[in-house]
Amino acid sequence: MSNATQKDERQTLVHRVNFIEGNALSIPILKILQADGTTYEGAIEPTIDQQLALKIYDTCVFTRVLDERMLGAQRQGRISFYMTCTGEEAAVIGSAAGLDQEDVILAQYREHAALRYRGFTTEQFMNQMFSNALDLGKGRQMPIHYGCADLHYQTISSPLATQIPQATGVGYSLKMQGKRNVAICYFGEGAASEGDFHAGLNMAAVHKAPVIFFCRNNGYAISTPTEEQFAGDGIASRGVGYGMHTIRIDGNDMLAVLAATQQARAYALEHKAPVLIEAMTYRLGAHSSSDDPSGYRSKEEEAKWREHDPVQRFKLWLINKGWLKEADDAALYEKYRQEVLDQVKVSEKIPCPSLDELIEDVLDTPTPALKQQLAELKAHIKKYPKAYPKTSGRD
């Protein structure tokens, strides 16, 4: 008997026209932590001890400071571009904390907090943003397009949603190799409007790839609000449509995010199948340093969401547990403000990568065409030396 026949036999039969309402399925939102740092009555906390909790909070503080400092550096003309994680820290850090260190992360462009949680240093962050000779990407990417093979964090691409079908391939590869690891794929609800989203999820569901698809539903695709993006019930309903294990959570609730990710990972490994998590959150900052959110949302709306600040909520929980003191919190912020500022002054003075590195790591042996193009570029720079900085490592 075919699978299609078995499914037909399980379905309820009707004999009159009976349309289903578009949003007939009601998907609840998981909430564990309240705004005052206490948990809801009856809520079950995730597996978390003091060491893990403080590592999560340390990452929160570093990310807040990094965003504050580097957005300022962009405004000063020291770097060309920046995107913040502000307001979405729980969604990113809480999920990263629910993974194994060797699980593969495929990020969009607002998940640098996950990379920090994995161990990316302040120096590595700065070298990437200044595209200097010590940048792991050899200066080929614009700021915030990180990647680190050692930390199993695949390099970010600007085109929206390309990482979604790639994550399915990574997860399927992990399964074929017999590894006890999953891939996690981050994206926003705007990316879920791309065709790659549907192709990637369907492929993962059909081929049972152990992937956690993590949607940060922050309300806006740059300036387009969700009500102008889709008519259905958010993104979680689509996971159900593709036959996937699905959950919707409060993305500003660190404990809810951690609990959902821990269980999603366990399910993906046990069943060798994908999971979709939709985290309801809010981008408190601009989409990027090129964006002005005052043109499409109100100060009142932003103020309302600031009352649900994920970092403050988690901080209060830590204080209630006796694991953090206000003085320690203040010292942590001051430590990272100085550390980031000091590293900016160092990394911005490091020369650019050598021009010869431009064609490395593309092919095993550079083709004659690549070598010719490099020679032409060098001739161009030599012809117009005033247009290129003499202090760089380009020769």
Buried (B, 14 or more C-beta within 10 A) or exposed (E): EEEEEEEEEEEEEEEEEEEEEEEEEEBEBBBBBBEEBEBEEEBEEBEBEEEBBBEBBBBBBBBBBBBBBBBEBBEEEBBEBBBBBBBBBBBBBBBBBBBEEEBBBBBBBBBBBBBBBBEBEBEBBBBBBBBBBBBBBBBBBBBBBBBBEEBBBBBBBEEBBBBBBBBBBBBBEBBEEEBEBBBBBBBBBBBBBBEBBBBBBBBBBEBBBBBBBBBBBBBBBBEBEBEEBBEEBBBBBBBBBBEBBBBBBBBBBBBBBBBBBBBBBEBBBEEBBBBBBBBBBBBBBBBBBEBEBEEEBEEEEBEEBEEBBBBBBBBBBBBEEEBBEEEEBEEBBEBBBEBBEEBBEBBBEBBBBBBEBBBEEEEEEBEEEBEEBBEEBBEEBEEEEEEEEEEBBBE
